[in-house]
Amino acid sequence: QVQLVESGGGLVQAGGSLRLSCVASGSIFSINGMGWYRQSPGKQRELVAALNTNGGSTNYADSVKGRFTISRDNAKNTMYLQMNSLKPEDTAVYYCFARDIRYGGSWGQGTQVTVSS
C-alpha cells in the first residue's frame, strides 16, 4: 500500500554526479528501513546503500563507499541517493525500497543510470 516513485536517473560522463529521489505516498504507517538497490544485465540485484530510520544509521556497499550518500527528508517523505565520481561500472537500473512496519515492503519502478567512459 506504500507507493514509491523514483526520479533523477540519466546519462552522465565518468566522474560526473547524479542525485536520485524516491518519494513515498499512499498508506504509510511507519517506515523503519529503506535503501537503494541496483541491477545490471546478467547480475543479481545488490544493495547499494541502506538507511535505518529508527536509529539513523547507514551502510554502503564497498564498491560505492566514499562516493555515494543516502539521506532522507521526512517532511517530504523522500529518500535520496547522491552519486559522485561515477564510474562506468555504476551503470545499472537503480531501485528504491522501503519497509513499513504495518504494510510491509515496497519497491520503486526503477530508474536507469548510464555512465559513459
trRosetta pair geometry for C-beta under 8 A, 3 or more apart (Angstrom, degrees):
i j d omega theta_ij theta_ji phi_ij phi_ji
1 26 5.3 -175 155 150 65 123
1 27 3.7 -19 141 49 126 118
1 100 7.8 -73 64 55 89 157
1 103 4.6 -96 41 -150 103 145
1 106 7.9 -101 55 -73 35 131
2 24 5.8 -16 -175 -160 105 104
2 25 7.6 143 -160 72 60 31
2 26 5.1 176 -121 71 31 122
2 27 6.5 -99 -66 69 60 63
2 28 5.6 79 -108 -87 103 76
2 31 7.5 112 -130 -81 159 110
2 98 6.1 -101 130 88 145 119
2 100 5.2 153 -32 -27 142 136
2 103 5.7 140 -20 93 98 138
2 106 4.2 -139 81 -10 97 153
3 24 7.1 143 78 -155 50 50
3 25 5.1 -27 65 68 101 82
3 26 4.4 116 5 -28 90 128
3 106 6.9 -122 -92 -179 18 148
4 22 5.5 -3 -170 -174 105 102
4 23 7.2 152 -153 74 52 43
4 24 5.7 -20 -97 -96 74 68
4 96 5.4 -147 171 88 139 110
4 97 7.7 -103 -27 -103 174 22
4 98 6.1 157 -77 11 129 114
4 106 5.4 151 -14 124 111 112
4 107 6.6 -116 47 138 134 20
4 108 3.9 -92 114 -76 114 80
4 109 7.9 -172 93 -9 84 64
5 22 7.1 156 75 -152 40 53
5 23 5.0 -19 60 57 95 95
5 25 7.3 8 1 12 110 111
5 108 6.6 149 -99 -133 9 103
5 109 7.6 12 -125 8 51 106
6 9 7.3 43 138 -20 112 107
6 20 6.4 -12 -164 -174 102 102
6 21 6.8 153 -152 84 52 54
6 22 5.1 -16 -96 -97 76 78
6 94 7.4 -178 -171 99 152 90
6 95 7.5 -116 -46 -134 155 39
6 96 5.6 163 -83 4 112 114
6 108 4.3 81 -30 172 112 148
6 109 6.4 -142 27 48 107 77
6 110 6.9 -67 44 160 150 1
6 111 4.5 -133 123 -27 126 119
7 20 7.3 161 84 -155 40 59
7 21 5.1 -12 60 58 87 101
7 23 7.9 15 8 -4 105 104
7 111 6.7 152 -115 -96 14 152
8 18 6.0 129 157 170 96 98
8 19 5.4 -93 -156 97 140 54
8 20 4.1 -178 79 -111 133 43
8 21 5.1 123 -28 8 128 78
8 111 6.6 75 60 134 66 162
9 18 7.1 46 -122 176 33 147
9 20 6.5 32 -60 -104 69 101
9 94 6.6 177 -89 38 115 110
9 111 3.3 -175 -22 153 133 105
9 112 5.0 120 158 65 142 45
9 113 5.0 -112 -140 -66 92 67
10 18 6.4 180 46 -117 93 131
10 112 7.7 89 -68 92 16 79
10 113 7.1 10 45 -119 38 58
10 114 7.4 -87 135 38 33 83
11 114 4.7 -19 -107 73 75 107
11 115 7.9 172 -155 -82 53 27
11 116 6.7 34 -175 -21 96 109
12 16 3.8 -137 171 85 118 140
12 17 7.2 -147 -163 47 160 21
12 18 5.8 -143 -24 -48 147 107
12 86 5.8 72 92 59 127 153
12 113 7.8 -21 19 -166 104 84
12 114 7.5 151 25 85 59 58
12 115 5.8 -21 74 -110 83 69
12 116 7.3 -165 96 20 34 82
13 16 4.9 101 60 -24 68 122
13 115 7.3 51 163 -161 12 69
13 116 5.6 -46 -113 66 53 94
14 86 6.4 -133 -134 97 42 76
14 87 6.0 35 -137 -125 96 40
14 88 6.0 -34 -85 -41 112 79
14 115 5.7 86 -83 167 62 104
14 116 6.6 -107 -25 89 80 47
14 117 5.6 17 -22 -133 132 33
15 85 6.1 -22 -134 -135 47 52
15 86 6.7 -58 19 52 11 67
16 86 5.4 -30 67 35 66 117
16 115 7.4 -172 48 -130 100 93
17 82 7.3 -6 -170 -176 110 79
17 83 6.2 164 -153 92 62 62
17 84 4.7 -9 -105 -107 106 62
17 85 7.6 20 -79 -15 82 37
17 86 6.6 171 -89 -18 32 105
18 83 4.9 -1 59 58 80 112
18 86 6.8 44 6 -58 97 143
18 113 6.3 -170 63 -129 161 114
19 80 6.0 -13 -175 -166 100 109
19 81 7.0 165 -156 81 52 49
19 82 5.0 -13 -108 -105 90 66
19 83 7.1 -175 -83 21 39 73
20 36 7.0 107 82 -120 141 138
20 80 6.6 148 81 -159 57 54
20 81 4.3 1 53 52 107 100
20 83 7.1 46 -7 -10 98 113
20 94 5.9 -89 -101 109 164 146
20 96 7.5 -177 140 -57 121 110
20 111 6.4 167 -132 66 114 140
20 113 7.6 -67 -67 -66 122 125
21 78 5.8 -19 -165 -168 98 115
21 79 7.4 144 -159 79 48 47
21 80 5.7 -19 -101 -102 63 75
22 34 7.8 -179 92 179 139 128
22 36 7.8 -171 -21 -88 142 91
22 78 6.6 147 75 -157 48 62
22 79 4.5 -17 61 60 105 94
22 80 7.5 -167 20 -74 77 31
22 81 7.9 47 -10 -8 108 97
22 96 3.5 69 -106 -55 156 176
22 98 7.7 173 136 -38 130 113
22 108 5.7 -103 -131 -60 111 145
23 76 7.2 -72 -121 150 95 91
23 77 6.1 70 -162 101 67 90
23 78 5.0 -23 -97 -99 69 86
24 28 6.1 88 141 -86 117 135
24 31 6.8 -23 -174 -52 175 153
24 77 4.5 -112 61 165 88 107
24 78 7.4 -164 12 -80 76 36
24 79 7.6 55 -24 -6 105 98
24 98 5.8 -4 -94 13 132 171
24 106 7.8 117 -128 76 99 138
25 28 7.5 -97 -160 -30 18 117
25 77 6.7 114 -70 111 58 149
27 103 5.9 131 103 -72 106 154
28 31 6.5 -37 -158 -33 106 100
28 77 7.1 -131 -47 -132 171 133
28 100 6.3 -139 -141 -112 60 133
28 103 7.8 -96 -112 22 33 137
29 100 5.4 105 42 179 91 112
29 101 5.9 -104 97 59 118 87
29 102 3.6 46 24 20 164 130
29 103 6.1 150 4 -10 112 96
30 100 6.5 122 66 -156 42 73
30 101 4.7 -4 73 17 100 119
30 102 6.8 91 29 -8 81 97
31 34 6.1 24 166 -48 123 111
31 53 5.7 62 111 22 82 162
31 98 5.1 -31 -140 -178 128 112
31 99 6.6 123 -150 74 72 46
31 100 5.3 -49 -88 -92 66 68
31 101 7.7 -153 -91 -12 19 77
32 52 7.3 -5 163 -161 70 67
32 53 5.4 -141 -146 58 30 102
32 54 5.2 17 -153 -41 93 104
32 99 6.3 -53 59 93 75 98
32 100 7.7 113 9 -132 76 26
32 101 5.6 65 -8 -57 120 97
33 50 7.1 -9 -170 -172 95 103
33 51 7.3 161 -155 86 51 56
33 52 5.9 -20 -106 -115 80 56
33 53 6.3 -137 -68 9 28 91
33 54 7.9 -24 -60 -4 72 95
33 98 7.3 158 93 -154 54 49
33 99 4.4 8 63 42 99 117
34 50 7.4 164 93 -154 38 61
34 51 5.3 -13 68 61 83 100
34 53 6.5 53 7 -39 99 113
34 72 7.2 95 64 -80 141 132
34 79 5.4 -136 135 -83 143 157
34 96 7.1 4 -177 -178 102 93
34 97 6.3 173 -152 94 58 59
34 98 4.3 -7 -106 -105 100 75
34 99 7.0 -155 -71 16 55 70
35 47 6.1 -8 148 -148 144 98
35 48 7.3 160 167 57 95 71
35 49 5.9 -170 -154 98 85 52
35 50 3.7 -26 -96 -105 129 66
35 51 6.2 171 -81 15 67 68
35 70 7.1 -26 -131 -134 60 159
35 96 7.5 175 94 -152 34 58
35 97 5.4 -10 60 59 76 101
36 47 7.8 108 84 -162 50 57
36 48 4.5 -47 101 62 95 116
36 49 5.0 22 42 49 103 88
36 50 7.8 -144 28 -70 59 45
36 70 6.4 -160 3 -101 113 117
36 79 7.8 -169 -55 133 94 123
36 81 4.7 42 -57 -75 162 144
36 94 6.0 -6 -172 -172 106 104
36 95 7.1 151 -158 80 57 46
36 96 5.7 -33 -100 -101 69 64
36 97 7.4 176 -87 18 21 82
37 45 5.2 33 164 174 128 103
37 46 6.4 164 -156 82 82 33
37 47 5.6 -50 -101 -100 82 43
37 48 6.0 169 -113 0 23 91
37 94 7.2 157 85 -156 44 55
37 95 4.7 -18 66 63 95 98
37 96 7.8 170 23 -91 75 17
37 97 6.1 44 -6 -15 111 121
38 45 7.1 176 89 -149 25 67
38 46 6.2 -23 61 60 73 82
38 48 5.3 62 -5 -51 103 125
38 90 7.9 -49 179 -168 170 63
38 92 3.9 76 173 110 112 142
38 93 6.6 157 -154 79 67 43
38 94 4.8 -27 -97 -99 90 67
38 95 7.1 172 -86 16 36 74
38 113 7.7 -51 -127 38 125 122
39 43 6.3 -176 -160 86 64 89
39 44 7.1 -89 -123 142 95 24
39 45 4.2 -40 -75 -95 113 73
39 46 7.2 145 -84 12 60 68
39 92 5.8 150 66 -172 26 110
39 93 5.4 -22 61 59 84 94
39 95 7.2 21 2 -5 103 115
39 110 8.0 -49 39 -127 107 132
40 43 4.5 35 64 32 87 128
40 91 6.6 78 -110 100 112 74
40 92 4.4 -77 -66 -103 77 94
40 93 7.7 163 -82 15 37 71
43 46 7.4 -39 146 -18 113 110
43 92 8.0 -65 65 -116 130 117
45 95 7.2 -15 -149 29 126 133
46 61 6.6 60 145 -94 115 149
47 50 6.1 -8 -174 -45 124 108
47 61 6.2 160 99 -59 70 105
48 60 7.2 -17 157 -148 53 71
48 61 5.4 -66 -135 4 38 121
48 64 5.8 30 -165 15 87 157
48 68 6.6 -53 162 118 107 169
48 81 7.2 39 108 -141 133 143
48 94 7.2 -21 -4 -133 155 99
49 58 6.7 -7 -173 -171 95 104
49 59 7.2 174 -150 89 54 45
49 60 5.0 -9 -104 -106 82 76
49 61 7.2 -90 -59 3 56 80
49 64 6.9 -88 -54 94 98 138
49 68 5.7 -136 -50 122 135 125
49 69 7.8 114 -135 -178 161 11
49 70 4.0 175 139 -41 133 128
49 81 6.3 153 45 -120 137 106
50 58 6.7 162 84 -153 55 56
50 59 5.2 -2 53 55 100 87
50 60 7.9 -163 22 -73 67 39
50 70 7.2 155 50 49 9 171
51 56 7.7 -23 -170 -151 89 36
51 57 7.6 166 -152 87 48 44
51 58 5.3 -15 -101 -101 68 84
51 70 5.1 -145 -50 128 111 127
51 71 7.6 136 -93 -104 148 16
51 72 6.3 161 133 -26 163 118
51 79 7.0 -169 34 -137 144 121
52 55 4.9 7 112 47 122 91
52 56 6.7 -41 84 18 80 12
52 57 4.6 13 40 53 119 85
52 58 7.4 -146 17 -70 76 38
53 56 7.2 34 -146 -76 27 49
53 72 7.1 -10 -104 30 101 166
58 70 5.6 170 -139 61 126 110
60 64 5.5 -118 179 84 113 93
60 65 4.5 142 98 -87 127 76
60 68 6.2 159 -137 73 129 105
60 70 7.6 -180 -83 -4 93 110
61 64 5.1 60 68 22 92 98
61 65 7.0 -142 89 -35 41 84
62 65 5.6 -37 -141 1 34 120
63 89 7.6 -102 -176 118 129 123
64 67 5.4 -106 -167 62 61 102
64 68 4.1 0 164 9 118 124
64 83 7.7 -59 -152 -125 119 89
64 90 7.5 94 -96 -109 103 108
65 68 7.6 -53 -82 41 21 86
67 83 6.9 24 140 -158 92 60
67 84 5.3 -144 -167 71 69 76
67 85 4.7 -102 -131 60 111 108
67 86 7.7 140 170 -75 129 42
68 81 6.2 -11 -168 -174 109 91
68 82 6.7 155 -157 83 53 57
68 83 5.2 -9 -106 -105 88 67
68 84 7.3 -176 -79 25 40 70
69 81 7.4 158 78 -156 45 46
69 82 4.4 -6 56 56 96 108
69 84 7.9 27 0 1 98 106
70 79 7.1 -6 -169 -178 91 101
70 80 7.1 160 -154 85 45 59
70 81 5.6 -15 -100 -102 71 72
70 82 7.9 -158 -71 23 25 74
71 79 7.3 166 90 -157 41 59
71 80 4.9 -11 63 58 87 104
71 82 7.1 23 10 -7 111 107
72 78 6.7 163 -155 92 64 51
72 79 4.8 -28 -100 -104 87 69
72 80 7.0 -178 -84 14 34 77
73 76 4.4 18 106 36 116 107
73 77 7.8 -34 90 21 75 18
73 78 4.8 3 52 61 101 98
73 79 8.0 -162 21 -77 66 29
73 80 7.4 53 -11 -18 96 111
74 77 7.2 26 -165 -75 36 43
79 96 6.1 148 75 -150 126 133
79 98 7.4 179 -12 -76 143 111
81 94 7.1 -135 64 176 155 144
81 96 7.9 -156 -19 -89 120 99
83 86 5.7 54 143 -79 108 101
83 90 7.0 137 -171 -179 134 150
83 113 7.4 30 56 -148 169 153
86 90 5.1 -106 -158 51 83 151
86 113 7.8 -129 -143 168 138 119
86 115 4.6 -151 145 -110 114 136
87 90 5.1 113 60 -11 69 100
87 115 6.1 90 103 120 21 155
88 91 5.9 -18 -178 -15 53 114
88 115 5.0 -150 -99 98 37 100
88 116 7.0 19 -100 -155 94 11
88 117 5.4 -5 -64 -70 134 78
89 115 7.8 -37 33 64 32 131
90 113 6.5 -56 134 120 93 125
90 115 5.2 56 63 -3 98 144
91 113 6.4 -154 -129 105 43 74
91 114 5.2 35 -129 -128 104 50
91 115 5.1 -131 -61 29 85 81
92 113 6.2 5 57 57 58 97
93 110 4.4 15 171 -177 113 123
93 111 7.0 151 -158 69 68 25
93 112 5.6 -37 -101 -94 73 61
93 113 7.6 156 -105 19 23 74
94 110 6.6 147 72 -152 36 67
94 111 5.5 -29 61 63 90 80
94 112 7.8 156 15 -102 78 12
94 113 5.5 39 -14 -7 117 119
95 107 5.7 -11 179 -164 123 101
95 108 5.4 177 -158 60 67 90
95 109 7.9 -151 -120 85 86 18
95 110 4.8 -34 -82 -91 85 78
95 111 8.0 155 -80 16 41 66
96 107 7.4 148 82 -157 51 51
96 108 4.2 53 47 -6 87 131
97 105 6.4 -5 -172 -167 99 108
97 106 7.1 164 -150 83 55 48
97 107 5.6 -19 -100 -102 78 68
97 108 7.4 -110 -61 4 43 82
98 105 7.0 164 88 -146 41 62
98 106 5.5 -11 61 56 86 94
99 104 7.0 -58 -148 178 71 35
99 105 4.7 -28 -102 -91 75 81
99 106 7.9 175 -86 17 33 67
100 103 4.3 10 86 50 133 89
100 104 6.2 0 59 43 85 23
100 105 7.4 178 20 -79 68 28
100 106 7.2 31 -4 -5 106 107
103 106 7.7 10 115 -40 110 111
108 111 7.5 -26 130 -18 130 90
